[in-house]
């Protein structure tokens, strides 16, 4: 749910839907959406809705029009699985095979295993109450990013195979995978 009370729903082939509590409004290619497979949604601090898509990159909706960002604009991948805004106003994007991308509003910066990320197939992103970013990967475990360095957390007993698909912080501050 966004700051205006709308519930946004990404679909696999049907574009984007907005629910106002009474009815749905659908957005697809005919309304300017660049891809109808919307895999992730986030709202930034000024109310823009950001969408990760399966193959069409990153899309911003400002309430009036859609703006698309793809590899041609500097993304390292066009398959975005998660989108998360941090406390500094950056957007973080989880990709399949290209690690994570930070977007500061001007420049896309990629982070991969070479930079200390636990894996390049990233499923999920979460922010904790201290402002750290957490990334869940396929097979690499989780990474915590404090703004400077990545710390990897892995299951050593093999129970999860280090596939982290969701990350949650409870009221006591415990991080759950």
PAPA-53060 format. One record per residue (C-alpha): y, z, x; residue in three letters. Coordinates in steps of 0.5 Angstrom, whole numbers, padded with zeros to 4 digits. Each point is the difference from the previous one (the first is absolute). Layout:
REM residues N
<pt><py>Y</py><pz>Z</pz><px>X</px><res>ala</res></pt>
...
***
This chain:
REM residues 177
<pt><py>0000</py><pz>0000</pz><px>0000</px><res>unk</res></pt>
<pt><py>0007</py><pz>-0002</pz><px>0003</px><res>unk</res></pt>
<pt><py>0006</py><pz>0004</pz><px>0000</px><res>unk</res></pt>
<pt><py>0002</py><pz>-0003</pz><px>-0007</px><res>unk</res></pt>
<pt><py>-0006</py><pz>0002</pz><px>-0003</px><res>unk</res></pt>
<pt><py>-0004</py><pz>-0007</pz><px>0000</px><res>unk</res></pt>
<pt><py>-0007</py><pz>0000</pz><px>0001</px><res>unk</res></pt>
<pt><py>-0002</py><pz>-0006</pz><px>0005</px><res>unk</res></pt>
<pt><py>-0006</py><pz>-0003</pz><px>0000</px><res>unk</res></pt>
<pt><py>-0003</py><pz>-0005</pz><px>0005</px><res>unk</res></pt>
<pt><py>-0005</py><pz>-0005</pz><px>-0002</px><res>unk</res></pt>
<pt><py>-0006</py><pz>-0004</pz><px>0003</px><res>unk</res></pt>
<pt><py>0003</py><pz>-0007</pz><px>-0002</px><res>unk</res></pt>
<pt><py>0004</py><pz>0002</pz><px>-0006</px><res>unk</res></pt>
<pt><py>0006</py><pz>0001</pz><px>0004</px><res>unk</res></pt>
<pt><py>0004</py><pz>0007</pz><px>-0001</px><res>unk</res></pt>
<pt><py>0001</py><pz>0004</pz><px>-0006</px><res>unk</res></pt>
<pt><py>0006</py><pz>0005</pz><px>-0002</px><res>unk</res></pt>
<pt><py>-0001</py><pz>0005</pz><px>-0006</px><res>unk</res></pt>
<pt><py>0006</py><pz>0003</pz><px>-0003</px><res>unk</res></pt>
<pt><py>-0004</py><pz>0005</pz><px>-0004</px><res>unk</res></pt>
<pt><py>-0001</py><pz>-0005</pz><px>-0006</px><res>unk</res></pt>
<pt><py>-0001</py><pz>-0007</pz><px>0002</px><res>unk</res></pt>
<pt><py>-0002</py><pz>-0004</pz><px>0006</px><res>unk</res></pt>
<pt><py>0004</py><pz>-0005</pz><px>0004</px><res>unk</res></pt>
<pt><py>-0004</py><pz>-0005</pz><px>0005</px><res>unk</res></pt>
<pt><py>0003</py><pz>-0003</pz><px>0006</px><res>unk</res></pt>
<pt><py>-0004</py><pz>-0006</pz><px>0003</px><res>unk</res></pt>
<pt><py>0001</py><pz>-0006</pz><px>0004</px><res>unk</res></pt>
<pt><py>0005</py><pz>-0003</pz><px>-0006</px><res>unk</res></pt>
<pt><py>0004</py><pz>0006</pz><px>0001</px><res>unk</res></pt>
<pt><py>0001</py><pz>-0001</pz><px>0007</px><res>unk</res></pt>
<pt><py>-0006</py><pz>0005</pz><px>0003</px><res>unk</res></pt>
<pt><py>-0003</py><pz>-0004</pz><px>0006</px><res>unk</res></pt>
<pt><py>-0007</py><pz>0003</pz><px>-0001</px><res>unk</res></pt>
<pt><py>-0004</py><pz>0002</pz><px>-0006</px><res>unk</res></pt>
<pt><py>-0004</py><pz>0004</pz><px>0004</px><res>unk</res></pt>
<pt><py>0004</py><pz>0007</pz><px>0001</px><res>unk</res></pt>
<pt><py>-0004</py><pz>0005</pz><px>0004</px><res>unk</res></pt>
<pt><py>0005</py><pz>0005</pz><px>0001</px><res>unk</res></pt>
<pt><py>0007</py><pz>0003</pz><px>-0003</px><res>unk</res></pt>
<pt><py>0005</py><pz>0005</pz><px>0002</px><res>unk</res></pt>
<pt><py>0007</py><pz>0001</pz><px>-0001</px><res>unk</res></pt>
<pt><py>0006</py><pz>0001</pz><px>0005</px><res>unk</res></pt>
<pt><py>0005</py><pz>0005</pz><px>0000</px><res>unk</res></pt>
<pt><py>0005</py><pz>-0005</pz><px>-0004</px><res>unk</res></pt>
<pt><py>-0005</py><pz>-0002</pz><px>-0005</px><res>unk</res></pt>
<pt><py>-0003</py><pz>-0006</pz><px>0003</px><res>unk</res></pt>
<pt><py>-0007</py><pz>-0001</pz><px>-0002</px><res>unk</res></pt>
<pt><py>-0004</py><pz>-0003</pz><px>0006</px><res>unk</res></pt>
<pt><py>-0007</py><pz>-0003</pz><px>-0001</px><res>unk</res></pt>
<pt><py>-0005</py><pz>-0002</pz><px>0005</px><res>unk</res></pt>
<pt><py>-0004</py><pz>-0006</pz><px>-0002</px><res>unk</res></pt>
<pt><py>-0007</py><pz>-0003</pz><px>0002</px><res>unk</res></pt>
<pt><py>0002</py><pz>-0006</pz><px>0004</px><res>unk</res></pt>
<pt><py>0008</py><pz>-0001</pz><px>-0003</px><res>unk</res></pt>
<pt><py>0003</py><pz>0005</pz><px>0005</px><res>unk</res></pt>
<pt><py>0005</py><pz>0006</pz><px>-0002</px><res>unk</res></pt>
<pt><py>0004</py><pz>-0001</pz><px>-0006</px><res>unk</res></pt>
<pt><py>0006</py><pz>0004</pz><px>-0002</px><res>unk</res></pt>
<pt><py>0003</py><pz>0000</pz><px>-0007</px><res>unk</res></pt>
<pt><py>0007</py><pz>0003</pz><px>-0001</px><res>unk</res></pt>
<pt><py>0000</py><pz>0000</pz><px>-0008</px><res>unk</res></pt>
<pt><py>0002</py><pz>-0007</pz><px>0000</px><res>unk</res></pt>
<pt><py>-0003</py><pz>-0005</pz><px>0005</px><res>unk</res></pt>
<pt><py>-0006</py><pz>0000</pz><px>0004</px><res>unk</res></pt>
<pt><py>0001</py><pz>-0001</pz><px>0008</px><res>unk</res></pt>
<pt><py>-0007</py><pz>-0002</pz><px>0004</px><res>unk</res></pt>
<pt><py>-0001</py><pz>0002</pz><px>0007</px><res>unk</res></pt>
<pt><py>-0006</py><pz>-0004</pz><px>0004</px><res>unk</res></pt>
<pt><py>-0002</py><pz>-0001</pz><px>0007</px><res>unk</res></pt>
<pt><py>0005</py><pz>-0005</pz><px>0000</px><res>unk</res></pt>
<pt><py>0005</py><pz>0006</pz><px>0000</px><res>unk</res></pt>
<pt><py>-0003</py><pz>0004</pz><px>0005</px><res>unk</res></pt>
<pt><py>-0006</py><pz>0003</pz><px>-0004</px><res>unk</res></pt>
<pt><py>-0006</py><pz>0001</pz><px>0005</px><res>unk</res></pt>
<pt><py>-0005</py><pz>-0002</pz><px>-0007</px><res>unk</res></pt>
<pt><py>0001</py><pz>-0002</pz><px>-0007</px><res>unk</res></pt>
<pt><py>-0005</py><pz>0005</pz><px>-0003</px><res>unk</res></pt>
<pt><py>0003</py><pz>0007</pz><px>-0001</px><res>unk</res></pt>
<pt><py>-0005</py><pz>0005</pz><px>-0003</px><res>unk</res></pt>
<pt><py>0005</py><pz>0006</pz><px>0000</px><res>unk</res></pt>
<pt><py>0008</py><pz>0001</pz><px>0000</px><res>unk</res></pt>
<pt><py>0003</py><pz>0007</pz><px>0002</px><res>unk</res></pt>
<pt><py>0008</py><pz>0001</pz><px>0000</px><res>unk</res></pt>
<pt><py>0001</py><pz>0006</pz><px>0006</px><res>unk</res></pt>
<pt><py>0006</py><pz>0005</pz><px>0000</px><res>unk</res></pt>
<pt><py>0004</py><pz>-0004</pz><px>0004</px><res>unk</res></pt>
<pt><py>0000</py><pz>-0006</pz><px>-0004</px><res>unk</res></pt>
<pt><py>-0005</py><pz>-0004</pz><px>0003</px><res>unk</res></pt>
<pt><py>-0006</py><pz>-0004</pz><px>-0004</px><res>unk</res></pt>
<pt><py>-0007</py><pz>0000</pz><px>0003</px><res>unk</res></pt>
<pt><py>-0005</py><pz>-0005</pz><px>-0001</px><res>unk</res></pt>
<pt><py>-0007</py><pz>0001</pz><px>0000</px><res>unk</res></pt>
<pt><py>-0004</py><pz>-0007</pz><px>0002</px><res>unk</res></pt>
<pt><py>-0007</py><pz>-0002</pz><px>0001</px><res>unk</res></pt>
<pt><py>-0001</py><pz>-0002</pz><px>0007</px><res>unk</res></pt>
<pt><py>0007</py><pz>0001</pz><px>0003</px><res>unk</res></pt>
<pt><py>0001</py><pz>0007</pz><px>0000</px><res>unk</res></pt>
<pt><py>0006</py><pz>0003</pz><px>-0004</px><res>unk</res></pt>
<pt><py>0007</py><pz>-0003</pz><px>0000</px><res>unk</res></pt>
<pt><py>0007</py><pz>0004</pz><px>0000</px><res>unk</res></pt>
<pt><py>0006</py><pz>-0004</pz><px>-0004</px><res>unk</res></pt>
<pt><py>0007</py><pz>0003</pz><px>0002</px><res>unk</res></pt>
<pt><py>0003</py><pz>-0005</pz><px>-0005</px><res>unk</res></pt>
<pt><py>0002</py><pz>-0005</pz><px>0006</px><res>unk</res></pt>
<pt><py>-0006</py><pz>0000</pz><px>0004</px><res>unk</res></pt>
<pt><py>-0008</py><pz>0000</pz><px>-0001</px><res>unk</res></pt>
<pt><py>-0003</py><pz>0004</pz><px>0006</px><res>unk</res></pt>
<pt><py>-0008</py><pz>0000</pz><px>0000</px><res>unk</res></pt>
<pt><py>-0004</py><pz>0006</pz><px>0003</px><res>unk</res></pt>
<pt><py>-0008</py><pz>-0001</pz><px>0002</px><res>unk</res></pt>
<pt><py>-0005</py><pz>0003</pz><px>0003</px><res>unk</res></pt>
<pt><py>0003</py><pz>-0002</pz><px>0007</px><res>unk</res></pt>
<pt><py>0006</py><pz>0005</pz><px>-0002</px><res>unk</res></pt>
<pt><py>-0005</py><pz>0006</pz><px>-0002</px><res>unk</res></pt>
<pt><py>-0002</py><pz>-0002</pz><px>-0007</px><res>unk</res></pt>
<pt><py>-0007</py><pz>0002</pz><px>-0002</px><res>unk</res></pt>
<pt><py>-0002</py><pz>-0007</pz><px>-0003</px><res>unk</res></pt>
<pt><py>0004</py><pz>-0006</pz><px>-0002</px><res>unk</res></pt>
<pt><py>-0004</py><pz>-0001</pz><px>-0007</px><res>unk</res></pt>
<pt><py>0005</py><pz>0005</pz><px>-0003</px><res>unk</res></pt>
<pt><py>-0001</py><pz>0002</pz><px>-0008</px><res>unk</res></pt>
<pt><py>0005</py><pz>0006</pz><px>-0001</px><res>unk</res></pt>
<pt><py>0006</py><pz>0003</pz><px>0002</px><res>unk</res></pt>
<pt><py>0003</py><pz>0007</pz><px>-0002</px><res>unk</res></pt>
<pt><py>0006</py><pz>0004</pz><px>0002</px><res>unk</res></pt>
<pt><py>-0001</py><pz>0008</pz><px>0001</px><res>unk</res></pt>
<pt><py>0005</py><pz>0005</pz><px>-0001</px><res>unk</res></pt>
<pt><py>0002</py><pz>0000</pz><px>0007</px><res>unk</res></pt>
<pt><py>0002</py><pz>-0007</pz><px>0000</px><res>unk</res></pt>
<pt><py>-0007</py><pz>-0002</pz><px>0004</px><res>unk</res></pt>
<pt><py>-0003</py><pz>-0007</pz><px>-0002</px><res>unk</res></pt>
<pt><py>-0007</py><pz>0000</pz><px>-0001</px><res>unk</res></pt>
<pt><py>-0005</py><pz>-0007</pz><px>0000</px><res>unk</res></pt>
<pt><py>-0007</py><pz>0000</pz><px>-0002</px><res>unk</res></pt>
<pt><py>-0004</py><pz>-0006</pz><px>0003</px><res>unk</res></pt>
<pt><py>-0007</py><pz>-0003</pz><px>-0001</px><res>unk</res></pt>
<pt><py>-0004</py><pz>0003</pz><px>0005</px><res>unk</res></pt>
<pt><py>0005</py><pz>0003</pz><px>0005</px><res>unk</res></pt>
<pt><py>0002</py><pz>0006</pz><px>-0004</px><res>unk</res></pt>
<pt><py>0007</py><pz>0002</pz><px>-0001</px><res>unk</res></pt>
<pt><py>0006</py><pz>0000</pz><px>0004</px><res>unk</res></pt>
<pt><py>0006</py><pz>0005</pz><px>-0001</px><res>unk</res></pt>
<pt><py>0007</py><pz>-0003</pz><px>0003</px><res>unk</res></pt>
<pt><py>0005</py><pz>0005</pz><px>0001</px><res>unk</res></pt>
<pt><py>0006</py><pz>-0005</pz><px>0002</px><res>unk</res></pt>
<pt><py>-0002</py><pz>-0001</pz><px>0007</px><res>unk</res></pt>
<pt><py>-0008</py><pz>0000</pz><px>0001</px><res>unk</res></pt>
<pt><py>-0006</py><pz>-0001</pz><px>-0004</px><res>unk</res></pt>
<pt><py>-0006</py><pz>0005</pz><px>0000</px><res>unk</res></pt>
<pt><py>-0007</py><pz>-0002</pz><px>-0003</px><res>unk</res></pt>
<pt><py>-0004</py><pz>0005</pz><px>-0004</px><res>unk</res></pt>
<pt><py>-0007</py><pz>-0002</pz><px>0000</px><res>unk</res></pt>
<pt><py>-0006</py><pz>0003</pz><px>-0004</px><res>unk</res></pt>
<pt><py>-0005</py><pz>0001</pz><px>0006</px><res>unk</res></pt>
<pt><py>-0006</py><pz>0002</pz><px>-0005</px><res>unk</res></pt>
<pt><py>-0001</py><pz>-0007</pz><px>-0003</px><res>unk</res></pt>
<pt><py>0001</py><pz>0002</pz><px>-0007</px><res>unk</res></pt>
<pt><py>0006</py><pz>-0005</pz><px>-0002</px><res>unk</res></pt>
<pt><py>-0001</py><pz>-0005</pz><px>0006</px><res>unk</res></pt>
<pt><py>0007</py><pz>0001</pz><px>0001</px><res>unk</res></pt>
<pt><py>0002</py><pz>-0004</pz><px>-0006</px><res>unk</res></pt>
<pt><py>0006</py><pz>0003</pz><px>-0003</px><res>unk</res></pt>
<pt><py>0002</py><pz>-0003</pz><px>-0007</px><res>unk</res></pt>
<pt><py>0005</py><pz>0005</pz><px>-0002</px><res>unk</res></pt>
<pt><py>0004</py><pz>0006</pz><px>0003</px><res>unk</res></pt>
<pt><py>0003</py><pz>0006</pz><px>-0004</px><res>unk</res></pt>
<pt><py>0004</py><pz>0006</pz><px>0002</px><res>unk</res></pt>
<pt><py>-0001</py><pz>0006</pz><px>-0005</px><res>unk</res></pt>
<pt><py>0005</py><pz>0005</pz><px>-0002</px><res>unk</res></pt>
<pt><py>-0002</py><pz>0004</pz><px>0006</px><res>unk</res></pt>
<pt><py>0001</py><pz>-0005</pz><px>0005</px><res>unk</res></pt>
<pt><py>-0007</py><pz>-0002</pz><px>0002</px><res>unk</res></pt>
<pt><py>-0001</py><pz>-0007</pz><px>0001</px><res>unk</res></pt>
<pt><py>-0007</py><pz>-0003</pz><px>-0004</px><res>unk</res></pt>
<pt><py>-0003</py><pz>-0007</pz><px>0002</px><res>unk</res></pt>
***
